[in-house]
Amino acid sequence: SGKTTYCNGMQQFLTAIGRKTAVVNLDPANDLLPYDCAIDLTELVDLKKVMETKKLGPNGGLMYCMEYLEANFDWLEEKLAGFEKDHYLIFDCPGQVELYTHHNSTRHIVKKLQAKRYMMTAVHLVDSFYCSQASTYVSAVLTSLATMIKLELPHVNVLSKIDMIESMGELDFNLEFYTDVLDLDELVEELDEDPHLQRMQKLNKAMAGLVRDYSLVSFHTLNIQDKHSVYELMKAIDKSNGYVYGALSECNESIMAVAHAEQPQNVRVGDVQEHYVLQS
């Protein structure tokens, strides 16, 4: 999904607009960090040593590392105390989905940070080319929903690498269908036509119904190389955080002024579709 690239690009963008930013690496599997890392979990726990000594695979090792961080939260708290209150913190978290849908340590760490008065938003990155197939898109939507329910945070889901959205095939619907999760029943019909999924028709309908009943999931888009794309996403993240850092402007408008200046979602998505999606 490009999470580390996202952290690097967002750090550069925020620094350029004058916002004090610090990136915290909470992914012990990150060997080479492209960004200026303020706090690095690898100083506390070494994933390779954990795998060797505990006889664990990569996923098991990551779970152990997050459990270790949870047990030693005071280490992270002390590190964070070195930053002024006006710093914008970006946490580069592990990419293994199990840590957010099944495992509890990440959720517990988030709760401890919230208890320390950190205003947090989860930014969940999904590779945009998953939209090219019904099965992978439905899977991405379900994963996003599970993560939202598990973490219980303000949540911004993102179709990242939007410039590569049709690299695995053309979209069956316009981009707004995927960003707004408009009607999964239409995708279920496609899944039912797959001979390998014939036996799972009831399950597919149940999953579509689950997403529809919760009605929580939608997606923003991102091309981290496009400043305008980063700017639009940053506005959505700031909004989810209650504009605690002010607006993305020199004059720092009020919340109401920023809200009135927001472009409608369908207009923004239409612009993205025109730029990145093949028109037929």
N, C-alpha and C positions, 0 to 999 in steps of 0.2 A: 504493500500500500504506500510505501515511500514515507514512513513516519519520521525517520531521521532526516531525510531530505526536507520534509515539511518543517521540522524544527529549525534547521539551518536557514531555510528561506525566510521563515517567519521572524527569526532573530535579526536577520539582515534588514528586513522590511521595517520592523519596529524600531530598530536602532536608527535607521535613516529618517524616520519621522520624529525622532527625539524622545522615544519612550525608553526608559531604563529597563533593560531586559536581561534576565539570567536564565540559562538553560540547565535543567537538572536531569542528568542521565540516570534513569532507574532501570535501564535494560542492561543486565550484566553480560549479555551476548554481544553488545556493541564493542567491536575491537578498534575500529578506526572512526573517530568522531570528526565530522567535517566542521562542526560549530565550536565556538568558544564555550567550553564546558565549565560551569561554575561549581557544580557538585557532581561527583561521579560515584555511583554505587559500587563500582569495581574496587574502590578503595576499602570498602567494608567487607565484600564477599567476592570470591573468585569463582566464576561458573565452572571453569575447566577443572579446578581443584575439587570442587563439589562433586562433579561427575565422576572423577577418578576415585575419590575417597569413599563416596556413598554408593558407587556403582549404579549411577543413574544415567538415563538418556537425556537429551537436550530439554525436552518438556518437563521431565521430572526434576532436572537440575534447576530450571527456572522457577518452578513451584517452590523448591527448597529455598532458593535465594530470596523470593518474596516473603516467605515465612520468616526467614532470618531477619529481613529488614523490619518486618512487623514486630518481631521480638526485640529488636534493637532500634526502635523508633526514635529513642533519645539521640542517637547519632545523627539522624536526618534533622531532627528538631534543632540541634546545636548548629549544624551547618547552615540551616535556613536563617537562623538568628543573626547571621553575619550580614544580612541584606536589609536595606532600609525598607520601610513600609511601602514606598512608592515604586518598588521594583515589580515588574511584570514577570512572573515565573512561568516557564514552559517546561513541563515534565515529559521527557521522552521515555515512554513506558514500553515494556516488552510487547511484541506483536502476537504472541500466542493467545488465541481466542479463549482457551480454557481458563485463563487467569481472570477473565471478566464474566464468563457465563456459568462456570461451575465452582471455581476455587474462591475462597473467601478472603485471602490475605490482602489483595489489592483493595477490595471494598473496605476492609478494616483500616488500612493505611489512609484511604481517602477520608473516612470518618474521623480519624485522629487529626488530620490536617484541618478539617472543617471545625473541629472542636477548638483548634488554635486560631480560629477566625480567618482562615484563608478562604477567600471567595473563589470557588472552582467551577470550571466548565469542562466537560469531557468532549474532546474532539475525536470522533471515530472515523477513521479513514478506510474507505473501501475502493478497491481498484475499479475504475469506471467500466472497463471492458467486461466485467461480470454481467453487464446489462445485455450483452449480445446473445446470451442464452437464458431461456426462462428458468431452468433449474438453478443456475448459479446466481441469478438475480434474486429468486425467492429465498435461497440460502442466505444471501447477504442481508436481505431485509429481516429475516428471522434472527440472525446473529445480532443485528443492530438493535432489534427489539429486546432480545434477551440481555444485552449489555446495558441498555437503558434502565431496565427493571432492576437489574442486579446492583448497579452502581448508585442509583437514586441521585443523580446529579443533573443540573441543566446540561442538555446534550445537543451537540451539533454533529449530525451525520454528514459525511462528505464523500462525494464521488470524486476521488483524486485521479490524477493523470487524465484529465478530461480530454486532452489533446490526443489521447490514444483510445478513445472510447469505441471506435469501430475497428481497432486493430485485429480483433478476433472475429469480425463479421459485422454486417450492417444491422442496425436496430430494426425491430419489427414495428415499433411505435415511435412517436416523436419523443424528444427528450423529456418534456414535461410529464409524460406518463410515468417515467422512472423516477424523476426527482420528487414528484408529489405522491408516488405510490397510489395511483388513481384507481386501478381495478385489477386486483390480482386474479380475479375469476377468469379474465381473458387469458392470462398466462397459464392458469390451471388447464384450460382447454388445450393449450399447446402441449403441456406435459402429458395429458391424457392420450395424445396422439402418438407419443413415443412408445413403441412396443416394449421397451425395457421397463417402462413405468406403469404399465397397464394395471398391475396388481396393487398399485398405490394410489388409486384414484380417490378413495375416501380420505386417505391421509393428506393428499394434496389439497383437497377441498377444506379439510379441517384446518390446515396451516393457513390457507388464505383467509378463512373465517377468523382465525385468531388475530392476524394482523389487522383485519378490518375492524374487529370489535375493539381492540385497543386504540386504534386510530392515532398512534403516536409517531410513526416513522415517516420522515421525509428527508430529502437530501439536498445539500448545497453542492456546488461544483467547484473544482479547483484545478488550475494549471499553475504550479508553483513558480514557473518561469515567467508568468504573466502578472505584472504588477497590479493591473486592474482586477484580475481574478483574486489575487491575494487580498486586495483592499476590500472587495465585496464580502469575502469570507470573514475578514477581520471585523467588519461591521456586525455581522451576524453573531460572532463570538462575544463581542462587547455587549451586544444587546442581551444575550443570554446571561451575562454576568451582571446585568443591572447597571451598565455604564459606570462601574466603580472607578474606571481609569479615565473617565471623561470621553469626549468624542474624538474621532480621528480628524481633527482639524486644528488649525492654529488658534482660532477664536474660541474653541471649546464650548460649542453651543449647549443649550440646555437639553435635557432628555426629550422634551416635547418637540423642540425644533428638529432634533435628529430624527425622531419618529416620523414627523411630517415630511421629511426629505427622503424617506426610504422609497426606493422603487418597488412596485409590486413584484411579487415572485415570478409571475408569468412573463413579465417584461424582461427580467434578468435572464430567465431560462431561455427565452426566445433569442436573446442576443448570443448566448452561449451556443445554442443549436445552430444558428446561422454561421457561427465562426468555426465550429468543430465537427458538425455532423453533416455527412454527405446528403445533399438534397436530391431527391428523385422526383 
